Each structure stands twice: as structure tokens, then as C-alpha cells.
């Protein structure tokens, strides 16, 4: 049964569907020995010989994990500076999994790891507005009034952020720190830190505690669990 090439590459865990489209257009994908550059091209993943970046594409078993990323870990499959990456926690996994989206080096919390490029595309595409909840600790007294103002959007270096939900959880007078809960529907690089910096509130701690309906329940820092088939199905439904 034939499918679009970018879908085959994504499902094989080679990359996300958007990245697969870039590979096809740049002439780095072959089907039965011939370079294919048309995005609408189709192939049969079982009967056709498909190559990407010079390697044969073989369908591999899908894997989905929920990981509690610790502070001081790079959300990447590799780091040129030799720092610890999320992949160091999955050395016993044979499939070529990768992180869905990002968490900053000094941020911790929930991260999905998979080799499912199709699901990666669903969860990271802006149009699906997947909800992500963070617990943030900032220096100083952060007021509900400011929370209401910032929730409408904050101008940072990449433009004005999308509306979000901000709730003040509590203020520690002795430590002069405020804990805030933020719910975002987009995931720009270092967005929360930049939003707080715009109002001169340094971030001391940042933890993602919820991704769609998934939480950190039952996980400790550096641990992970497999997602159930029911959970994977619910994540796919976010793209409908």
C-alpha cells in the first residue's frame, strides 16, 4: 500500500514530517534508486527501496515514552560540547527516538520521547495548540494584576507572545519568591524566561508539569515510562 514519502520517513523515525519534506525537496531521498523531489510522491514502505541521506529506510517499531527531564540536561540527540543529553537516559532503547519539542537546559519536567514522526508533527505544529502547563518560581512579589496583563501577550525578541493563562500560586516573603502556574499553547524557545525578563523577574525554577492530559505522576527526575496505547491514541486525536 502506497503512502506519501514524507509520511513514510516520519513513521520510520527518520525525522519529523516537516523535516522529511525538506529532505525530499533538496534531493536527498531516493525510491528504487531514483531521486524524488516532488512532495506528492508516494511509495510502498514494504516493497519499494527507499533511501534518505544515503541510508535505507526500514520501518521500525514505534516507541513512546514519558520522561521526567532533570535540570542541567540538553533536550537534543547530541551535544557538541559534550554535555549530558536526554538520550543518555535511553541507552537501552534500540529505536532512534528523539524528544518532542524542547525544554531549556535549566528547565525540568515532562518531555515526550518517541520515534513517531507523525505524532511529533501533531504535538509541535502551532495550529493544534497543545496545552502545556508550567510551574515557575520568580524572584520578588509577582502580583495577580501583572499576571492578568502578561496573559494577554508580552513583547519579546521574536514578537508578541500568544495569549496564555497565568495564575499566582503563592508568595514566600522570607525568600522573596513567587510561585506561578503558566499554561501555554505555543512553545517558542525560552518563551517563559523571556516573558518574565521583560518585566524584570528572574526565573529561579521552571518545571513543565503537564502536557495535554499527561502529568508527572509516578515519575521521579531522570525516570520514564512507556505511554499506553490509549494515551497514544488520545494524543493522535489532538490533531483532528
N, C-alpha and C positions, 0 to 999 in steps of 0.2 A: 504494500500500500504506500503510495507516494505522499510525501509531505513537503512543505516548503523547507528549503535548505536551512534558513536561519532557525527554524523550529527544531530541526534535527540536531544542529550544533548545540543549541541551548539545552535540549533534553539529554544530550550526551555528556553534559557537564563541561564542555569546552569553554564556554563563556556565556554571558547573557545574550538575549536575542538582539538587543541593540548593538552590542559589540560584534555579533555574528554578521549583522548587516554590513558593518564597516569592513569586515574581513572579505565578504563577498564582493563588494564594490571595488575594493583595492586589488582584486585578482589573486587572493591568497587561498581560494577554495577551488578544488578540482572534483569533478564527478567522472568516474571511469577514465581518468587521465586527462580530461579536458577542463581548462579553466572556465569557471562560470562566474559571470559578473552581474547577471540580472537578478534582482531581488525577488522576483516572482518565480524563479526556477524551483523545480521540485525534484525529488529523488526518493528512492526506496532505501531506507536505512539498513535493510537486511539483504537486499540483492545487488545494490549498487556499491561501488567502491568510492567512498567519499574521503577526501583528504583536506585538512585545514592546517595551514602553516607547515606543510610538508609531512604531517603525521596522519595516519589512518584514523578515521573517526569510528569508534566502536561504541555502540550503545552500552552504557553501564548502569548498574543497579542504582536507583535513586536512593539518596540518603538525606534525612532531615534531622537536624539537632537543635536543641535549645541550650544555649551556652551562657554561663554567667561570667562575662569577661571581667577580670580584675583590673584595677588601676595599674598603669605602667606597662601595658601590653598594646602592641601595634595591631590595629584591625587591618591586616593585609596578609597575603600569602607569603610574602618575603619582605625583608628589610635590608637595604644595602649597608646600613650602619651596624648590623648585627644584633639589634635589639630583639627581645622576645616578641613573637607574634602569636596570634590566636592559633595558628597552625601547630605550634609546639604542644598544644593540649590534645591534638588529634593525630598523633604519630601512628597510632594503631589502626587508623581508618585507611583502607586501600584506595577508595574512590577519591577523585580530585575535587574535594569540597572547597568551598570558598565562603567568606562572610557576605551576608546580605546587608548592603548599606555599610555605614561606618559608626564607630564610637571613638571619640578622641582618645589619645594616648593616656590622658589623666582622667578619663571618664570610665565608669564601670557600669555593669548591669547586663540586661538581656540583649542577646545577639543571636540571630538565626544563622546557622551554618548548613550549607547544602551543596549538592552538585546539580540541582534542578534550576537550570537557567530560565525556564518558563515561569517558575514561581518567583524567582528573583526579579523578573521583569514586572510581575504583578505588584509585588511589595514595594518596589522602588519607583515605579512610574508615578509622577506627580498627580495625574488625573484620578488615581484611585484613593488618594488622601487617606492613607492608612494611619490610624491614630497611634501615637507613641507618647507615653507618659513618663515624666522625669521628676525625680526629687532633687532639688537644688538647694545648696546651702551657700548663702552670700554673707559678706561682712556688712555690719550695720543694720539699722532698722529699716526694713522694706515694708512699705505701707500698702494696704489694700487699694488705696486710691491710685497709687502708682501702678499696681498690678492691673487695674482696670484700664488705665491709659496705655500701658505697654501691650495689653492683649489685642489692641486694635491694629498693631503694627509698629515696628521700630525701624528706623532707617539705619542700615549698616553698610559695609563697603560693597555688598552685592545688590543693594536696593532695599526696598521696604519689605520687611518680613510679612508673611501671611497672618491673618488673624489667628489667635490661639487662645487657650484658656489658662489663666494664672490664678492660683489660689495660695494665700498666705497660710501656712500651717501653724507657725509659731515663732516667737522671738525669744532668744536666750540672752537676757540682759547681762548676765555675768560674763559671757563670752562675746557679747555684742555680735551675734549672728542670727540670721533669719532663715528659716527653712520654708521653701516654696515648692509647690507642685505645679508643673507646667505640662500642658497637653498640646502637642504639635501635630500638624497634619502634613508637614513637609520636613525635609531633613538636610538643609544646607550645611555646609562644612562649618563647624564650631558656632552654629547659629545662636544657641543659648548663651554662650560665653560672650559673644559679640553684642547680643541684646543687652545683657547686664552691664557690660563695659560702657555701652553708650550712655548709661545713667550712673556710671562710676560705682558699680557694685562688683567687687572682685568675687569670683566664684571659688569657694574652697572645696566643695564636693559636688559631684554631678553623677547621678545614677539613673539609668533607664530601668523602670520597674514594671513597665507594661508595653507590649507590642501587640496591637489589635486586641485580642482577647487573652493572649498569653501573658503569664506572670512568672516571677522568680520563685514561686512556692516550691519548696523541696530542694532547691539548689543552693550550694554554697559557692563562694568565689573560686573560680577555676574548674568547676564541675559542669557536667552537661548531661542531658538525657535525650533519648530519641523522641521525636514527635510521633503521636499516634496517627493512624490513618484518618481518624475522624478530625483531628486537628489540622492535618494537611488539607483535607477536603474543605474545611471551613476557610482556610487561608486562600485556597483557589477561588472560593466564592466571592472574595473581596474584589476580584477582577471582573465580575459580571455586571 
